[in-house]
Amino acid sequence: MSTKKDVYQFLKQNKLAMMASVSADRKPEAASIYYGVDEKLNFYFMVGDKTRKYANLKKRPHIALAITDEYREQTVQAEGEVEEVHSVKKNSKAITVLSETLKPTIRQIIAHLWDPLPPVIKMKNNHVVIFKLNTTWLRWGDFKNPPSGKKGDFFKLMIP
């Protein structure tokens, strides 16, 4: 049986999510984001203020995320409303969670692939804005070890 703690550990081991938002002309748009997650399974992420993501989030704050580990055949799908994090202090929840996300993995260290800056910070003429996704729906999928223990029953609703 999978628990919220199992899902939290999965999300902490991954850093990249696919985010779906809706544009001003009501078209779907998807983009990759680096994220951090707290114990309540709320997500924190950064976007540039000159990006399509930012414009979409300001206009229509309901988004969906998908995080997948293709090797372990596990996935999390989440939805909710985002809010801009206005008060960012050194020890704030947002900074703590995102700092944890930017730590390199052993694989990255061994391969000398680690660059501690996410792409959004490297973009010219962007100010970075932090958002928090208040998760209202989250589904866990495990295709090797079904959460219910029943063959073929791969998904478990974790929130609500």
Helices and strands as residue ranges (DSSP letters): H 4-13, E 16-22, E 28-37, E 43-48, H 52-59, E 62-69, E 74-84, H 93-101, H 106-111, H 119-122, E 128-142, E 155-159
